């Protein structure tokens, strides 16, 4: 699953609540619930453009571990329902 994130990544590769400067973001791919250590930084060009995209938007100031858990649960359900394209949080 891809995640577009505006939070700064700590030196230990976890995510806190500190934000990047306005207008900046990073894209990550993750496959399991974590604090971000396993998230792989990607480029916008890494997101397949030959597929439809489902974009999930969550509330402000949520814990990264909780967000990844909720997104992965949603992705599992949507894939079970037959959606096989891009899922981006």
Secondary structure, DSSP 8 states (H G I E B T S, - for coil): -EEEE-EEE-TTS-EEEEE-STT--EEEE-SS-SSSTT-EEE-GGGS-SSS-EEE----TT--HHHHHHHHHHHHHHHHHTT--SEEE-
